[in-house]
Amino acid sequence: MNIENIKDAIEDDAGEMLPDLEKSLKESVAGQQGKFYTPEQILIRDARKQLNLSQQAFSELIHTPVATLRDWEQGRYSPPGVMLKLAEIALHHPEIFKDVA
């Protein structure tokens, strides 16, 4: 089984590079349980990182308890729709948050 070919086929089908896909495929072949991330988890985490903020600082920015933010990033709960839209804006237009942060 050629992991690289499988990775390439999945990324071609997705139309984008998928970070850590090769690592996940290798874990699967080795019988290790890989981690699963929802698109919402990735969006929230990536938006926070785009703004270069810690979980504490990001939670203060959005007036949300840090425990709630952690729950969203760790997939225990899904963030509300308005938070997902805010994260999309932060991810694609971080300059909007410079004055606020």
Backbone as a printed PyTorch tensor [residue, N CA C, xyz], in Angstrom:
tensor([[[  0.8420,  -1.1700,   0.0000],
         [  0.0000,   0.0000,   0.0000],
         [  0.8950,   1.2430,   0.0000]],

        [[  0.6870,   2.0970,  -0.9740],
         [  1.4880,   3.2990,  -1.0980],
         [  0.7240,   4.4830,  -0.4850]],

        [[  1.1310,   4.8600,   0.7120],
         [  0.4660,   5.9380,   1.4520],
         [  0.4970,   7.2470,   0.6670]],

        [[  1.6140,   7.5340,   0.0240],
         [  1.7620,   8.7890,  -0.7270],
         [  0.7350,   8.8700,  -1.8530]],

        [[  0.5150,   7.7610,  -2.5700],
         [ -0.4800,   7.7470,  -3.6500],
         [ -1.8940,   7.9380,  -3.1080]],

        [[ -2.1790,   7.3070,  -1.9710],
         [ -3.4960,   7.4510,  -1.3650],
         [ -3.7130,   8.8980,  -0.9260]],

        [[ -2.6900,   9.4690,  -0.2850],
         [ -2.7640,  10.8750,   0.1530],
         [ -3.0220,  11.7910,  -1.0400]],

        [[ -2.2710,  11.5830,  -2.1160],
         [ -2.4350,  12.4180,  -3.3070],
         [ -3.8410,  12.2960,  -3.8870]],

        [[ -4.3790,  11.0870,  -3.9150],
         [ -5.7180,  10.8670,  -4.4640],
         [ -6.7810,  11.5600,  -3.6130]],

        [[ -6.6340,  11.4790,  -2.2960],
         [ -7.6030,  12.1270,  -1.4100],
         [ -7.5330,  13.6440,  -1.5590]],

        [[ -6.3170,  14.1880,  -1.6060],
         [ -6.1710,  15.6330,  -1.7610],
         [ -6.6580,  16.1060,  -3.1260]],

        [[ -6.4320,  15.3080,  -4.1640],
         [ -6.9540,  15.6620,  -5.4870],
         [ -8.4770,  15.7220,  -5.4550]],

        [[ -9.0750,  14.7280,  -4.7900],
         [-10.5280,  14.6810,  -4.6950],
         [-11.0580,  15.8650,  -3.8840]],

        [[-10.3500,  16.2210,  -2.8150],
         [-10.7680,  17.3350,  -1.9620],
         [-10.5090,  18.6850,  -2.6210]],

        [[ -9.5550,  18.7130,  -3.5490],
         [ -9.2220,  19.9670,  -4.2140],
         [ -8.3450,  20.8860,  -3.3870]],

        [[ -7.7250,  20.3350,  -2.3500],
         [ -6.8570,  21.1430,  -1.4930],
         [ -5.9050,  20.2420,  -0.7210]],

        [[ -4.8420,  20.8520,  -0.2110],
         [ -3.9010,  20.1350,   0.6450],
         [ -4.5750,  19.8970,   1.9940]],

        [[ -4.3780,  18.7180,   2.5520],
         [ -4.9560,  18.3870,   3.8510],
         [ -3.8240,  18.1220,   4.8360]],

        [[ -3.5860,  19.0770,   5.7320],
         [ -2.4920,  18.9370,   6.6870],
         [ -2.6470,  17.6660,   7.5260]],

        [[ -1.5550,  16.9980,   7.7610],
         [ -1.5010,  15.8000,   8.6030],
         [ -2.2260,  14.5890,   8.0290]],

        [[ -2.6530,  14.6410,   6.7790],
         [ -3.3300,  13.4960,   6.1810],
         [ -2.4030,  12.2910,   6.1110]],

        [[ -1.1730,  12.5090,   5.6680],
         [ -0.2280,  11.3920,   5.5510],
         [  0.0130,  10.7510,   6.9200]],

        [[  0.1560,  11.5640,   7.9370],
         [  0.3530,  11.0480,   9.2960],
         [ -0.8540,  10.2120,   9.7170]],

        [[ -2.0420,  10.6840,   9.4410],
         [ -3.2590,   9.9600,   9.8050],
         [ -3.3580,   8.6270,   9.0700]],

        [[ -2.9910,   8.6390,   7.7990],
         [ -3.0230,   7.3960,   7.0260],
         [ -2.0270,   6.3780,   7.5860]],

        [[ -0.8430,   6.8410,   7.9450],
         [  0.1530,   5.9380,   8.5220],
         [ -0.3280,   5.3760,   9.8620]],

        [[ -0.9680,   6.2090,  10.6690],
         [ -1.5190,   5.7330,  11.9430],
         [ -2.5920,   4.6850,  11.7040]],

        [[ -3.4100,   4.8940,  10.7000],
         [ -4.4750,   3.9470,  10.3810],
         [ -3.9000,   2.5950,   9.9640]],

        [[ -2.8950,   2.6220,   9.1040],
         [ -2.2570,   1.3850,   8.6580],
         [ -1.6220,   0.6490,   9.8340]],

        [[ -1.0680,   1.4080,  10.7810],
         [ -0.4150,   0.8120,  11.9500],
         [ -1.4320,   0.3610,  13.0000]],

        [[ -2.7180,   0.5910,  12.7430],
         [ -3.7510,   0.1880,  13.6880],
         [ -3.9500,   1.1610,  14.8260]],

        [[ -3.3670,   2.3270,  14.7030],
         [ -3.5330,   3.3390,  15.7380],
         [ -4.7680,   4.1700,  15.4330]],

        [[ -5.4530,   4.5230,  16.4630],
         [ -6.6180,   5.3670,  16.2680],
         [ -6.1630,   6.8000,  16.0480]],

        [[ -6.5360,   7.3590,  14.9300],
         [ -6.1810,   8.7360,  14.6330],
         [ -7.1650,   9.7010,  15.2520]],

        [[ -6.7680,  10.9360,  15.3480],
         [ -7.6580,  11.9690,  15.8700],
         [ -8.5870,  12.4260,  14.7630]],

        [[ -9.7700,  12.8240,  15.1420],
         [-10.7730,  13.3120,  14.2080],
         [-11.0990,  14.7550,  14.5720]],

        [[-11.0360,  15.6310,  13.5940],
         [-11.3570,  17.0370,  13.8120],
         [-12.5060,  17.4240,  12.9030]],

        [[-13.4670,  18.1410,  13.4560],
         [-14.5800,  18.6210,  12.6460],
         [-14.1590,  19.9150,  11.9530]],

        [[-14.8310,  20.2630,  10.8770],
         [-14.5220,  21.5390,  10.2180],
         [-14.7010,  22.7310,  11.1580]],

        [[-15.6730,  22.6320,  12.0710],
         [-15.9000,  23.7270,  13.0150],
         [-14.7160,  23.8870,  13.9640]],

        [[-14.1810,  22.7670,  14.4530],
         [-13.0110,  22.8340,  15.3380],
         [-11.8400,  23.5000,  14.6270]],

        [[-11.6070,  23.0740,  13.4190],
         [-10.4800,  23.5940,  12.6500],
         [-10.6670,  25.0820,  12.3740]],

        [[-11.8880,  25.4790,  12.0270],
         [-12.1630,  26.8860,  11.7250],
         [-11.9100,  27.7740,  12.9450]],

        [[-12.4270,  27.3700,  14.0990],
         [-12.2500,  28.1710,  15.3120],
         [-10.7700,  28.2700,  15.6710]],

        [[-10.0700,  27.1430,  15.6670],
         [ -8.6490,  27.1350,  16.0150],
         [ -7.8260,  27.9570,  15.0210]],

        [[ -8.0900,  27.7710,  13.7300],
         [ -7.3240,  28.5020,  12.7180],
         [ -7.5780,  30.0050,  12.7860]],

        [[ -8.8150,  30.4010,  13.0810],
         [ -9.1180,  31.8300,  13.2130],
         [ -8.3510,  32.4290,  14.3820]],

        [[ -8.3370,  31.7200,  15.4930],
         [ -7.5990,  32.2060,  16.6730],
         [ -6.1170,  32.3240,  16.3680]],

        [[ -5.5800,  31.3160,  15.6940],
         [ -4.1530,  31.3410,  15.3630],
         [ -3.8380,  32.4250,  14.3380]],

        [[ -4.7580,  32.6770,  13.4170],
         [ -4.5700,  33.7370,  12.4180],
         [ -4.4250,  35.0900,  13.1070]],

        [[ -5.1570,  35.2630,  14.2040],
         [ -5.0800,  36.5090,  14.9660],
         [ -3.9160,  36.4970,  15.9480]],

        [[ -3.2010,  35.3590,  15.9950],
         [ -2.0340,  35.2040,  16.8720],
         [ -2.4010,  35.4460,  18.3460]],

        [[ -3.5120,  34.8320,  18.7600],
         [ -3.9890,  35.0000,  20.1270],
         [ -4.0050,  33.6570,  20.8610]],

        [[ -3.7400,  33.7100,  22.1390],
         [ -3.8870,  32.5240,  22.9860],
         [ -5.3770,  32.2430,  23.1520]],

        [[ -5.6990,  31.0740,  23.6870],
         [ -7.1040,  30.7900,  23.9490],
         [ -7.6870,  31.8230,  24.9140]],

        [[ -6.9240,  32.1680,  25.9350],
         [ -7.3990,  33.1480,  26.9180],
         [ -7.6790,  34.5010,  26.2520]],

        [[ -6.7320,  34.9800,  25.4500],
         [ -6.8960,  36.2840,  24.7930],
         [ -8.0430,  36.2600,  23.7860]],

        [[ -8.1750,  35.1680,  23.0400],
         [ -9.2560,  35.0720,  22.0590],
         [-10.6080,  35.0160,  22.7620]],

        [[-10.6760,  34.2670,  23.8560],
         [-11.9470,  34.1810,  24.5840],
         [-12.3480,  35.5550,  25.1350]],

        [[-11.3730,  36.3260,  25.5940],
         [-11.6720,  37.6820,  26.0690],
         [-12.1410,  38.5630,  24.9180]],

        [[-11.5200,  38.4160,  23.7590],
         [-11.9030,  39.2090,  22.5870],
         [-13.3590,  38.9660,  22.1960]],

        [[-13.7970,  37.6990,  22.2710],
         [-15.1600,  37.3590,  21.8450],
         [-16.1410,  37.2800,  23.0220]],

        [[-15.6660,  37.6920,  24.2120],
         [-16.5140,  37.7160,  25.4080],
         [-17.1630,  36.3500,  25.6700]],

        [[-16.3240,  35.3340,  25.6630],
         [-16.7640,  33.9610,  25.8830],
         [-15.8170,  33.3160,  26.8910]],

        [[-16.3280,  32.5310,  27.8240],
         [-15.4320,  31.8590,  28.7630],
         [-14.4080,  30.9950,  28.0380]],

        [[-13.1850,  30.9980,  28.5410],
         [-12.1200,  30.2170,  27.9070],
         [-12.4790,  28.7300,  27.8870]],

        [[-13.2010,  28.2630,  28.8810],
         [-13.6190,  26.8510,  28.9030],
         [-14.5400,  26.5340,  27.7250]],

        [[-15.3880,  27.4800,  27.3680],
         [-16.2740,  27.2900,  26.2120],
         [-15.4610,  27.2220,  24.9250]],

        [[-14.4970,  28.1240,  24.7810],
         [-13.6290,  28.1080,  23.6080],
         [-12.8920,  26.7750,  23.5120]],

        [[-12.3730,  26.3000,  24.6330],
         [-11.6820,  25.0020,  24.6360],
         [-12.6320,  23.8780,  24.2170]],

        [[-13.8620,  23.9280,  24.7150],
         [-14.8500,  22.9220,  24.3250],
         [-15.0820,  22.9400,  22.8180]],

        [[-15.1410,  24.1240,  22.2270],
         [-15.3100,  24.2260,  20.7730],
         [-14.0990,  23.6560,  20.0480]],

        [[-12.9040,  24.0570,  20.4810],
         [-11.6830,  23.6130,  19.7970],
         [-11.4360,  22.1250,  19.9850]],

        [[-11.8950,  21.5490,  21.0870],
         [-11.6810,  20.1340,  21.3420],
         [-12.8560,  19.2760,  20.8850]],

        [[-13.8780,  19.9090,  20.3220],
         [-14.9810,  19.1650,  19.7260],
         [-16.0250,  18.6540,  20.7040]],

        [[-15.9970,  19.1070,  21.9310],
         [-17.0120,  18.6620,  22.8870],
         [-18.3750,  19.2860,  22.5720]],

        [[-18.3420,  20.5180,  22.0740],
         [-19.5620,  21.2200,  21.6880],
         [-19.3010,  21.9580,  20.3850]],

        [[-20.3550,  22.1450,  19.6200],
         [-20.2460,  22.9230,  18.3870],
         [-20.5000,  24.3930,  18.7030]],

        [[-19.6950,  25.2750,  18.1240],
         [-19.9390,  26.7010,  18.3370],
         [-21.2120,  27.1440,  17.6180]],

        [[-21.8570,  28.1930,  18.1170],
         [-23.0490,  28.6940,  17.4240],
         [-22.6870,  29.2820,  16.0610]],

        [[-23.6830,  29.3550,  15.2130],
         [-23.4750,  29.8440,  13.8520],
         [-22.8230,  31.2070,  13.7720]],

        [[-23.2090,  32.1100,  14.6650],
         [-22.6280,  33.4540,  14.6400],
         [-21.1300,  33.3910,  14.9340]],

        [[-20.7160,  32.4690,  15.7980],
         [-19.2900,  32.3320,  16.1020],
         [-18.5370,  31.7700,  14.9030]],

        [[-19.1590,  30.8590,  14.1780],
         [-18.5150,  30.3160,  12.9770],
         [-18.3210,  31.4140,  11.9310]],

        [[-19.3100,  32.2770,  11.7910],
         [-19.1990,  33.3830,  10.8270],
         [-18.1210,  34.3630,  11.2710]],

        [[-18.0600,  34.6570,  12.5660],
         [-17.0220,  35.5370,  13.1000],
         [-15.6380,  34.9280,  12.8520]],

        [[-15.5200,  33.6140,  13.0270],
         [-14.2420,  32.9340,  12.7860],
         [-13.8490,  33.0070,  11.3120]],

        [[-14.8170,  32.8740,  10.4210],
         [-14.5220,  33.0010,   8.9860],
         [-13.9860,  34.3970,   8.6730]],

        [[-14.6080,  35.4060,   9.2590],
         [-14.1520,  36.7810,   9.0390],
         [-12.7350,  36.9530,   9.5860]],

        [[-12.4910,  36.4310,  10.7850],
         [-11.1530,  36.5360,  11.3850],
         [-10.1100,  35.8270,  10.5420]],

        [[-10.4870,  34.7020,   9.9790],
         [ -9.5460,  33.9210,   9.1840],
         [ -9.2000,  34.6150,   7.8710]],

        [[-10.1960,  35.1920,   7.2310],
         [ -9.9850,  35.7840,   5.9070],
         [ -9.6890,  37.2840,   5.9280]],

        [[-10.0510,  37.9540,   7.0040],
         [ -9.8310,  39.3990,   7.1150],
         [ -9.3500,  39.7570,   8.5210]],

        [[ -8.2060,  39.2390,   8.9270],
         [ -7.7260,  39.4870,  10.2970],
         [ -7.5100,  40.9530,  10.6090]],

        [[ -7.2980,  41.7630,   9.5860],
         [ -7.0510,  43.1850,   9.8110],
         [ -8.2390,  43.8800,  10.4920]],

        [[ -9.4260,  43.3340,  10.3230],
         [-10.6220,  43.9020,  10.9500],
         [-10.4960,  43.8630,  12.4700]],

        [[ -9.7840,  42.8820,  12.9890],
         [ -9.6990,  42.6780,  14.4320],
         [ -8.5540,  43.4260,  15.0970]],

        [[ -7.7050,  44.0750,  14.3260],
         [ -6.5500,  44.7500,  14.9050],
         [ -6.9270,  45.8470,  15.8870]],

        [[ -7.9300,  46.6380,  15.5530],
         [ -8.3670,  47.6980,  16.4460],
         [ -9.0580,  47.1520,  17.6790]],

        [[ -9.7720,  46.0530,  17.5210],
         [-10.5350,  45.4630,  18.6170],
         [ -9.6130,  44.7210,  19.5700]],

        [[ -8.6480,  43.9770,  19.0220],
         [ -7.7310,  43.1890,  19.8620],
         [ -6.7480,  44.1100,  20.5180]]])
